[in-house]
Amino acid sequence: MPTNPTFRSVPTVSVVTSHGRQRLTGSSDERLIDILNRNNVPWSAVAVYVLPASGGEPRLTPCLDQRLEDFEDAAEVLLYFNRNVNPFLFSIDDFATIDSEGAGATEYVYQRMDNEQGSAEAFLKKLSPEECQSIIADRVGETIRAHVPAGADIVVGVSGGGDSNALLYGLSQLTDHGVTVHPVILKGIPDWDAGVPRAQALCEKYGLPLRVIEADEVKELLGIPRDSVALIDRFEREFQGDDFEFLGTLLIRLALSKAARDLGTPYICTGVNLEDIVCENLFRVSNGMKPAGFPVRPIGDVTLVLPLWMCPKRIIDGCFPKYSLENYDARYPCFSLGRNLYYSVVYAMQSQFPGYLEQLARGMSALSLKEPVEYTFHEELGFHVERSVPFPLLRRFRKMLSDAVPTT
């Protein structure tokens, strides 16, 4: 008769902290790092000691890439947490669900902290479109009342997506503050062009006349001839590997600023949300720059207002789900490493530590308003910048603007 193969048990895996031990589940074909990731244990926070099955002291072992079934002479893998904190205190594995008052459209995780008890409770709140709209209206109203005078004109950049719809809705609810909204949309790249019909439908819904800035007008903002190649082709030729979003953000600001000057108002507004604003300023702080001002940012003779700065994207999407879906379907991929990195970090923080992103945004806002960034007009570029532009970058930017073959 054939003999059975020798059975070898896999080691157990436990996180060891000053608060006690917690066993982690894992299958034999999983790598140790996979088990850590699945249990939300940061690999950088633990020292890995393997306890020999044959006896003896645990030994420090480099084995993150090792499968449990490949451990030899191992009874237990001990993950000693590097600090005397409880890494599972903010776990959202256990949460209470709070139903919405109507048909649910989205959901958001909140956490209630009790410093005296040293405890944290997680709540999964189901939200109907009406509840999402109420949250957005409240937060937009708070920002506008605090930073824009009653009765002022405000130029609003729209895209036709969920953020635009939520922003316009929030502004429409400011009946006690009397601002006059002037929506503007740009054309010139596929993303923008695809949003025009949705933006027109949105503005008709709110009874607002939409100003459409055509692609040739957008080129003129940078001093580019109307009969030249498309903006996105210029950018990709000179700045390969970078995201057009960087130039797009500048063009939106320049277009809104021009529209505001035409109206004689200093106020412009865009739909930058909570994740956007933290991402931007996380990048800035990581690169030695202080946070850019928000929710208000004076730039020359205009003031950029960001009413959605405390509004998470999930709640924004819950306001008008159909518009958000159409906007998602029209997006093009981003290959910029920096943009991918910082957004990934932001969403990781938001997901693992509910409520922390809002706290971080408030702290960054306080710093940004306490010591605001100063912008100066750059004669060669023709717009305001916050710091001197290195000559190589200036040369590339000017080349992008001028080195084009006219279309026929």
C-alpha positions in Angstrom: 0.0 0.0 0.0 1.2 3.6 -0.7 2.4 5.5 2.3 0.8 8.8 3.2 2.9 11.9 2.8 4.2 13.3 6.0 1.8 16.0 7.3 3.4 19.2 8.5 1.3 21.7 10.4 1.7 25.4 9.6 2.6 27.9 12.3 0.1 30.1 14.0 0.4 33.9 13.5 -0.2 36.3 16.4 0.2 40.0 16.9 1.9 40.7 20.3 1.3 44.1 21.9 1.5 45.5 25.4 -2.3 45.1 25.4 -2.2 41.4 24.8 -2.2 39.0 21.8 -4.4 38.7 18.8 -4.4 35.6 16.6 -4.5 36.2 12.8 -6.2 33.8 10.5 -4.2 32.6 7.5 -4.2 29.8 5.0 -1.2 27.6 4.3 -0.6 29.1 0.8 -0.7 32.7 1.9 2.4 34.8 2.3 2.9 36.5 5.7 2.6 39.9 4.1 -0.8 38.9 2.6 -2.0 37.9 6.1 -0.9 41.2 7.5 -2.5 43.2 4.7 -5.8 41.3 5.0 -5.9 42.0 8.8 -4.9 45.7 8.3 -1.6 45.2 10.2 1.1 47.5 8.8 4.2 45.4 7.9 6.4 48.3 8.9 5.0 48.3 12.5 5.9 44.8 13.5 9.1 42.8 14.2 8.7 39.2 13.1 10.0 36.5 15.5 9.7 32.8 14.7 9.3 30.4 17.6 11.0 27.0 16.7 8.9 23.9 17.0 11.9 22.1 18.2 12.3 24.4 21.1 14.5 27.4 21.9 14.1 31.1 21.9 12.1 33.0 19.2 14.4 34.3 16.5 14.1 37.5 14.5 13.4 36.4 10.9 13.0 38.1 7.5 10.0 36.2 6.1 7.3 38.6 4.8 7.4 37.0 1.4 7.3 33.4 2.9 4.2 31.2 2.7 3.0 29.6 5.9 3.4 26.2 4.4 7.1 26.9 3.7 8.1 27.7 7.2 10.4 25.0 8.6 10.7 24.2 12.3 8.2 26.9 13.2 5.5 26.6 15.9 4.4 30.2 15.9 5.1 33.5 14.1 5.1 36.3 16.6 4.5 39.8 15.3 5.7 42.2 18.0 4.2 45.6 17.6 6.9 48.3 17.6 5.0 50.7 20.0 3.0 50.3 23.2 -0.3 51.2 21.5 -3.3 49.1 20.6 -3.2 48.7 16.8 -6.8 47.3 16.7 -8.4 50.2 18.7 -9.7 51.8 15.6 -10.7 48.6 13.8 -14.0 48.9 11.9 -14.6 45.2 11.8 -17.3 45.7 14.4 -19.7 48.5 13.6 -23.3 49.4 14.2 -25.4 50.1 11.1 -27.7 53.1 11.1 -30.4 52.9 8.4 -31.3 55.9 6.2 -34.6 57.6 6.5 -35.4 56.8 2.9 -34.1 54.6 0.1 -30.4 54.3 0.5 -28.1 55.7 -2.1 -24.7 55.5 -0.4 -23.1 55.0 3.0 -20.3 56.4 5.1 -18.4 55.1 8.1 -18.2 57.4 11.1 -16.3 56.8 14.4 -17.1 58.2 17.8 -14.1 58.6 20.1 -14.2 58.6 23.9 -10.9 59.9 25.2 -11.8 59.3 28.9 -12.6 55.6 28.2 -10.0 55.1 25.6 -12.5 53.6 23.2 -13.8 54.1 19.7 -17.1 53.0 18.2 -17.7 52.7 14.4 -21.0 53.3 12.7 -22.0 52.5 9.1 -24.5 55.2 8.2 -26.8 54.5 5.2 -27.7 57.7 3.4 -30.6 58.5 1.1 -30.1 61.1 -1.7 -32.1 63.6 0.4 -29.9 63.0 3.5 -26.8 63.5 1.3 -28.2 66.7 -0.2 -28.9 68.0 3.3 -25.3 67.3 4.4 -23.9 69.0 1.4 -26.2 72.0 1.6 -25.2 72.5 5.3 -21.5 72.4 4.6 -21.6 74.6 1.5 -23.8 77.1 3.4 -21.3 77.2 6.3 -18.4 78.0 4.0 -20.2 80.6 1.8 -21.7 82.5 4.8 -18.3 82.6 6.5 -16.3 83.8 3.5 -18.5 85.4 0.8 -20.6 88.5 1.5 -24.4 88.3 1.2 -25.6 89.3 -2.3 -22.2 88.7 -4.0 -21.7 87.4 -7.5 -19.8 84.1 -7.6 -18.4 82.4 -10.8 -18.7 78.6 -10.4 -16.7 76.1 -12.5 -18.9 73.1 -13.4 -18.1 69.8 -15.2 -21.5 68.2 -15.4 -20.6 65.5 -12.9 -21.7 64.7 -9.4 -19.6 67.3 -7.7 -21.0 70.1 -9.9 -24.5 69.0 -9.3 -24.0 68.8 -5.5 -22.2 72.2 -5.5 -25.0 73.9 -7.5 -27.6 72.3 -5.3 -25.8 73.5 -2.1 -25.5 77.0 -3.5 -29.2 77.0 -4.6 -30.2 76.4 -0.9 -28.6 79.7 0.2 -31.8 81.6 0.1 -30.9 83.6 3.1 -27.6 84.8 1.8 -28.5 85.9 -1.7 -25.4 85.0 -3.8 -25.9 85.1 -7.5 -24.3 82.1 -9.2 -22.7 82.2 -12.7 -21.8 78.7 -13.9 -19.0 78.3 -16.4 -17.7 75.2 -18.2 -14.6 74.8 -20.4 -14.1 72.8 -23.6 -11.0 71.6 -25.3 -10.3 68.1 -24.0 -12.6 65.0 -24.3 -13.5 64.9 -20.6 -14.6 68.6 -20.6 -16.5 68.3 -23.9 -18.4 65.2 -22.8 -19.6 67.1 -19.7 -21.2 70.0 -21.6 -24.6 68.4 -22.2 -24.8 67.3 -18.6 -23.8 70.7 -17.4 -26.4 72.4 -19.6 -29.1 70.0 -18.2 -28.0 70.8 -14.6 -28.1 74.6 -15.2 -31.5 74.4 -16.8 -32.7 72.5 -13.7 -31.5 75.3 -11.4 -32.6 78.1 -13.7 -29.0 79.3 -14.3 -27.5 80.4 -17.7 -24.4 78.4 -18.5 -21.4 80.1 -20.1 -19.5 77.7 -22.3 -15.9 78.7 -23.0 -14.9 77.1 -26.3 -11.6 75.4 -26.9 -10.1 78.3 -28.9 -11.0 80.7 -26.1 -9.2 78.4 -23.6 -6.1 78.5 -25.8 -6.2 82.3 -25.8 -6.0 82.2 -22.0 -2.4 81.0 -22.4 -1.6 83.1 -25.5 -1.9 80.1 -27.8 -3.1 80.7 -31.4 -6.6 79.5 -32.1 -5.7 77.6 -35.2 -3.0 75.4 -33.5 -3.0 71.8 -32.3 -5.2 70.7 -29.3 -4.1 71.5 -25.8 -3.9 68.0 -24.6 -1.6 67.0 -27.6 0.7 69.9 -26.7 0.9 68.9 -23.1 1.5 65.2 -23.7 4.2 66.0 -26.2 6.2 68.2 -23.8 5.3 66.6 -20.4 5.1 62.9 -21.1 4.1 60.9 -18.1 2.5 63.8 -16.3 -1.2 64.2 -15.9 -3.1 66.9 -17.9 -5.1 67.5 -14.8 -2.2 69.8 -13.6 -2.6 72.1 -16.7 -6.4 71.6 -16.6 -6.6 73.0 -13.1 -4.6 76.1 -14.1 -6.8 76.7 -17.2 -10.0 76.4 -15.1 -8.7 79.0 -12.7 -7.7 81.4 -15.5 -11.0 81.0 -17.2 -13.0 81.5 -14.0 -10.9 84.5 -13.1 -11.5 86.1 -16.5 -15.3 85.5 -16.2 -15.2 87.0 -12.7 -13.4 90.2 -14.0 -15.9 90.5 -16.7 -18.7 90.5 -14.1 -16.8 92.8 -11.7 -16.6 90.2 -8.9 -13.6 88.8 -7.1 -15.2 85.4 -6.2 -14.7 82.2 -8.1 -15.6 78.7 -7.0 -14.8 75.1 -7.9 -16.0 71.7 -6.6 -12.8 70.6 -4.9 -13.9 68.0 -2.3 -12.5 66.6 1.0 -10.2 64.0 -0.6 -9.0 66.5 -3.3 -8.0 69.1 -0.8 -6.2 66.7 1.5 -4.4 65.1 -1.4 -3.2 68.5 -2.7 -1.9 69.6 0.6 -0.4 66.3 1.5 1.7 66.6 -1.7 2.6 70.1 -0.8 3.7 69.3 2.8 5.6 66.3 1.6 7.6 68.5 -0.7 8.4 71.2 1.8 5.6 73.6 1.0 3.1 75.0 3.4 -0.6 74.2 2.8 -2.3 76.2 0.1 -5.2 78.3 1.5 -8.6 76.7 1.9 -11.5 77.0 2.0 -10.6 80.4 0.6 -7.5 81.2 -1.4 -6.8 84.8 -2.5 -4.9 84.8 -5.8 -4.2 88.2 -7.2 -7.5 90.1 -7.6 -9.7 87.0 -7.2 -10.6 84.8 -4.3 -11.0 81.1 -4.9 -13.7 79.6 -2.7 -13.9 75.8 -2.1 -17.3 75.1 -0.5 -17.0 71.3 -0.8 -13.8 71.1 1.2 -15.4 69.2 4.0 -17.6 67.0 1.8 -16.5 63.4 1.2 -16.8 62.2 -2.4 -19.1 59.2 -1.4 -21.7 61.6 0.1 -21.4 64.0 -2.9 -22.1 61.0 -5.2 -25.1 60.1 -3.1 -26.8 63.4 -3.9 -27.5 62.6 -7.6 -26.2 59.1 -8.4 -27.1 59.2 -12.1 -24.9 62.3 -12.8 -22.0 60.8 -10.9 -22.1 57.5 -12.8 -22.1 59.3 -16.2 -19.0 61.3 -15.0 -17.2 58.1 -13.9 -17.8 56.4 -17.3 -16.4 59.4 -19.2 -13.0 59.5 -17.3 -9.6 58.7 -18.8 -6.8 57.0 -16.9 -4.2 58.9 -15.0 -0.6 57.6 -15.1 1.1 60.2 -12.9 2.9 58.4 -10.1 2.5 61.3 -7.7 -1.2 61.7 -8.3 -1.7 58.0 -7.9 0.4 57.9 -4.7 -1.2 60.7 -2.8 -4.8 59.8 -3.6 -4.0 56.2 -2.6 -2.6 57.4 0.8 -5.6 59.7 1.3 -8.2 56.9 0.7 -6.2 54.4 2.9 -6.3 56.9 5.8 -10.0 57.6 5.2 -11.0 53.9 5.1 -8.9 52.6 8.0 -9.4 55.6 10.3 -12.8 57.1 9.8 -13.0 60.7 10.8 -9.3 61.3 10.7 -9.3 62.8 7.2 -11.8 65.5 8.3 -9.6 66.2 11.3 -6.5 66.5 9.1 -8.4 68.8 6.7 -9.4 71.1 9.6 -5.8 71.3 10.9 -4.4 72.0 7.4 -7.0 74.7 6.8 -6.1 76.4 10.1 -2.4 76.4 9.1 -3.2 77.6 5.6 -5.2 80.6 6.8 -2.8 81.5 9.6 0.1 81.8 7.2 -1.4 82.1 3.7 0.6 81.4 0.5 1.4 84.6 -1.3 1.0 84.7 -5.1 2.8 87.1 -7.4 2.2 87.9 -11.1 4.7 86.3 -13.5 5.2 88.6 -16.4 6.4 85.9 -18.8 3.7 83.4 -18.0 0.9 86.0 -17.7 -0.6 84.6 -14.5 0.0 84.4 -10.8 2.4 81.9 -9.3 3.4 81.2 -5.7 7.1 80.8 -6.1 9.9 81.4 -8.7 9.6 79.0 -11.7 12.9 77.1 -12.4 14.2 78.1 -15.8 14.2 74.6 -17.3 10.5 74.2 -16.4 9.7 77.7 -17.7 11.4 76.9 -20.9 9.4 73.6 -21.3 6.2 75.4 -20.5 6.9 78.1 -23.1 7.9 75.5 -25.6 4.6 73.8 -25.0 2.7 77.0 -25.7 4.7 78.1 -28.8 6.0 75.0 -30.6 2.9 73.9 -32.5 2.1 73.3 -36.1 -1.1 75.1 -37.2 -3.9 72.8 -38.2 -5.3 73.0 -41.8 
